[in-house]
Amino acid sequence: MLFTIDVGNSHTVTGLFDGDKLIGQWRLKSDRERTADELAIRYHALFSMENIDKKTISGIVLASVVPSLETAWISFCNNYLSDYLEKPLFVVSSETTAPMIKIAIDHPDEIGADRLVNGIAAWERFKQNLIIIDFGTAITFDCVSADCEYLGGTILPGIAISLDALSSRAAKLPRIDVSSPPEKIIGRNTVQAMKSGILHGYGALVDGLCEKIGKELCPNGEEMRVIATGGMAHLIAPYAKSIDEVDSMLTIQGLYSLYHHQQ
């Protein structure tokens, strides 16, 4: 079985594949202070709950944008899961993704591993010009050409950051839950106004950026698709007409494809 690990700034998403079937998937908070031993305790419990024997894990692929946690994860995998691996732990980087996606930006070493993996996964499915929007701690728009060339993108503050900034900088604005929609665009109270601003506002932002990016990505009107992923994607998608599909497993699937392509 293949154990896939995507370490993000806010959450770490892991998946376990038996062949090409995803049989387990977990989303946990990314704690920068967590040690390899603590990861071992956590995943021993999770595996036990699903009756998964760690001896059946024959491959591991890791993508991380948090250096301190990457070190802990590598130590955990090497100390607790390495005895039964068919190949060494595979760590994603701009160099290791090179066989599958061409990186056409100024400084390839600066690009987050998750953004490249998302690009690989989306291109393998659609093989066309793509905008991949990842709603995480930051919201990233990544552009991949029909020739599987990573062209760059945009980065802006994520939804949680914006909500935290509102409540911490404005004395009368509370912390709110945006999982339930506002009744109308024009909010009749503070909470409804904040919900409307976040959901309709980010939806309009997505549509506006996709329109502008699309003109640059496809100057001659070529076919283009917009894929959304990340923990907040399902919240914004109903408010953004430009999003063609939400795929919460995009990064996990990309890790699976990248690992098997390297074998």
Buried (B, 14 or more C-beta within 10 A) or exposed (E): BBBBBBBBBBBBBBBBBEEEEBEBBBBBEBBEEBEBEEBBEBBEEBBEEEEBEBEEBEBBBBBBBBEBBBEBBBBBBBEBBEEEBEEEBBBBBBEBBEEBBBBBBEEBEEBBBBBBBBBBBBBBBBEBBBBBBBBBBBBBBBBBBBEBBBBBBBEEEBBBBBBEEBBEEEEEBEEBEBEEBBEEEEBEEEBBBBBBBBBBBBBEBBBEBBEEBBEEBBEEEEEBBBBBBBBBBBBBBEBBEBBBBBBBBBBBBBBBBBBEEBE
